[in-house]
Amino acid sequence: MQSKQTPYLALVDIARRAKAQSAGLPGRQEVKPHWTGVGFTLLGHRFVASMDDVVELLEVPQYTFVPGVQPWVRGVANVRGRLLPMFDLAAFFGGQLGGPRQRRRVLVVERDKVYAGLIVDELHGMQHLPLEYAGHAPGDLLEPFAPMVNGQFQLPQGRWLVFDMHALINDFQFMDAAAQ
């Protein structure tokens, strides 16, 4: 004859069996501070822009050509009823967009009274970069990039240059879109 188990003892038995079969908790890990930005490729360099500076990411929309502007101004696109000036960032720096057209993306920046779409070669999404790899802007940058880079992350997998959208928007040459 089997003895009747009390509800309390049944719960203790269930808890004992569950504990025996459960996986242990993960080991304690040190949380390292990091900086998050939007990664993109332009003219063979990997850049990262602050999440605070990029308000939207788009596939390159259809746009209308605007006459009488600098070669890096591609035109104007209608994005959800709002006119978005489109800028070819590679052309602004004296180069050409590379890679397949399908990989090109637009970084939308909005700061003060500036609303602009910057076409880049490729988008790499959000990048969480450990601050331990942060450093000053490298001295080996080509001249057109130098004023727009305010730091770098030198990781074992490669270098990310920190692109300064404020410097771009405040650059007189970039803002002077009218053809000379």
C-alpha positions as CSV (number, residue, x, y, z in Angstrom):
1,M,0.0,0.0,0.0
2,Q,1.3,3.4,-1.1
3,S,1.4,6.2,1.4
4,K,-0.5,9.3,0.5
5,Q,1.8,12.3,-0.2
6,T,0.8,15.7,1.2
7,P,0.5,18.6,-1.3
8,Y,3.5,20.2,0.4
9,L,5.7,17.1,-0.1
10,A,4.6,16.9,-3.7
11,L,5.7,20.4,-4.4
12,V,9.0,19.8,-2.7
13,D,9.5,16.7,-4.9
14,I,8.6,18.7,-8.1
15,A,11.0,21.5,-7.1
16,R,13.9,19.0,-6.4
17,R,13.4,17.3,-9.8
18,A,13.2,20.6,-11.7
19,K,16.3,21.9,-10.0
20,A,18.2,18.6,-10.9
21,Q,17.3,19.0,-14.6
22,S,17.7,22.8,-15.0
23,A,20.6,24.4,-16.7
24,G,22.7,26.7,-14.6
25,L,22.6,30.4,-14.9
26,P,25.1,32.0,-17.2
27,G,28.3,33.1,-15.6
28,R,28.7,36.6,-14.5
29,Q,29.8,38.8,-17.3
30,E,31.4,42.2,-17.2
31,V,29.3,44.7,-19.1
32,K,31.6,46.9,-21.2
33,P,30.5,50.4,-22.2
34,H,29.8,50.9,-25.9
35,W,28.8,53.5,-28.4
36,T,26.0,52.8,-30.9
37,G,25.9,54.2,-34.4
38,V,24.7,53.5,-37.9
39,G,27.4,51.8,-40.0
40,F,27.9,52.5,-43.7
41,T,30.4,52.2,-46.5
42,L,31.5,55.0,-48.7
43,L,34.4,55.0,-51.2
44,G,35.9,51.9,-49.6
45,H,35.9,53.2,-46.0
46,R,33.7,52.0,-43.2
47,F,32.0,54.8,-41.3
48,V,29.7,55.0,-38.4
49,A,27.4,58.0,-37.7
50,S,25.8,58.8,-34.4
51,M,22.2,57.4,-33.9
52,D,21.3,60.9,-32.8
53,D,22.2,62.3,-36.3
54,V,20.4,59.8,-38.5
55,V,16.6,60.0,-38.3
56,E,15.7,57.4,-41.0
57,L,17.2,54.8,-43.3
58,L,15.8,54.3,-46.8
59,E,16.3,52.5,-50.0
60,V,17.2,55.0,-52.7
61,P,13.8,56.5,-53.7
62,Q,12.9,57.8,-57.1
63,Y,13.9,61.4,-57.3
64,T,13.5,64.3,-59.7
65,F,16.6,65.9,-61.2
66,V,17.1,69.6,-60.3
67,P,18.9,71.8,-62.9
68,G,21.6,74.3,-62.0
69,V,23.0,72.5,-58.9
70,Q,26.3,71.0,-57.9
71,P,27.1,67.5,-59.3
72,W,26.6,65.8,-55.9
73,V,23.0,67.1,-55.7
74,R,21.0,64.2,-57.3
75,G,17.6,65.8,-57.0
76,V,14.5,65.9,-54.8
77,A,12.4,62.9,-53.7
78,N,8.9,62.8,-52.3
79,V,9.1,60.8,-49.1
80,R,5.7,60.4,-47.5
81,G,4.6,63.9,-48.8
82,R,7.8,65.6,-47.7
83,L,10.4,66.8,-50.2
84,L,13.8,65.3,-49.4
85,P,16.9,66.8,-51.2
86,M,19.1,63.9,-52.3
87,F,22.9,64.2,-52.1
88,D,25.5,61.7,-53.5
89,L,28.0,61.7,-50.7
90,A,30.7,60.0,-52.8
91,A,30.4,62.7,-55.5
92,F,30.7,65.4,-52.8
93,F,34.1,63.8,-51.8
94,G,35.2,63.6,-55.4
95,G,34.5,60.0,-56.0
96,Q,31.7,57.7,-57.4
97,L,29.3,55.5,-55.6
98,G,30.5,51.9,-55.7
99,G,29.1,48.4,-55.6
100,P,25.7,47.2,-56.8
101,R,23.0,49.8,-57.1
102,Q,20.6,47.6,-55.1
103,R,22.9,47.9,-52.0
104,R,22.9,51.7,-51.9
105,R,21.0,53.3,-49.2
106,V,20.0,56.8,-48.0
107,L,20.8,58.2,-44.5
108,V,18.3,60.9,-43.7
109,V,19.6,63.6,-41.5
110,E,17.5,66.4,-40.0
111,R,19.2,69.1,-37.9
112,D,18.0,72.6,-37.4
113,K,16.6,73.6,-40.8
114,V,18.5,71.0,-42.8
115,Y,16.6,67.9,-44.0
116,A,18.7,65.9,-46.4
117,G,19.1,62.4,-47.8
118,L,22.7,61.2,-48.1
119,I,23.3,58.4,-50.6
120,V,26.0,55.9,-49.5
121,D,27.4,52.7,-51.0
122,E,26.1,50.3,-48.5
123,L,24.4,50.2,-45.1
124,H,25.7,48.0,-42.2
125,G,22.9,48.7,-39.7
126,M,23.4,49.5,-36.0
127,Q,27.0,49.0,-34.7
128,H,27.6,48.6,-31.0
129,L,31.3,49.5,-30.7
130,P,33.2,49.0,-27.4
131,L,34.5,52.3,-26.0
132,E,37.8,50.6,-25.2
133,Y,38.6,50.6,-29.0
134,A,37.7,54.3,-29.4
135,G,40.5,56.7,-30.5
136,H,41.2,60.1,-32.1
137,A,40.7,60.7,-35.8
138,P,43.5,58.9,-37.7
139,G,46.1,61.0,-39.4
140,D,46.2,58.8,-42.6
141,L,42.8,60.0,-44.0
142,L,42.6,61.6,-47.4
143,E,41.9,65.3,-47.3
144,P,38.3,65.3,-48.3
145,F,37.3,63.1,-45.4
146,A,39.5,64.6,-42.7
147,P,37.2,67.4,-41.6
148,M,34.2,65.1,-41.4
149,V,35.8,62.4,-39.2
150,N,36.1,63.1,-35.5
151,G,37.3,59.7,-34.2
152,Q,37.7,56.0,-34.9
153,F,37.1,52.6,-33.4
154,Q,40.1,50.3,-34.2
155,L,38.7,46.9,-33.7
156,P,40.5,43.6,-34.4
157,Q,38.1,43.1,-37.4
158,G,38.9,46.5,-38.8
159,R,38.5,50.2,-38.4
160,W,35.3,52.2,-38.2
161,L,35.6,56.0,-38.8
162,V,33.2,58.2,-36.9
163,F,31.5,60.4,-39.4
164,D,30.5,63.8,-38.0
165,M,27.2,64.8,-39.6
166,H,27.4,68.2,-37.8
167,A,30.6,69.0,-39.7
168,L,29.0,68.0,-43.0
169,I,25.9,70.1,-42.5
170,N,28.0,73.1,-41.3
171,D,30.4,72.8,-44.3
172,F,30.0,75.8,-46.5
173,Q,30.8,73.9,-49.7
174,F,28.2,71.2,-48.9
175,M,25.5,73.7,-48.2
176,D,26.3,75.8,-51.3
177,A,24.4,73.5,-53.7
178,A,24.0,76.0,-56.5
179,A,26.2,75.4,-59.5
180,Q,28.9,77.9,-60.0
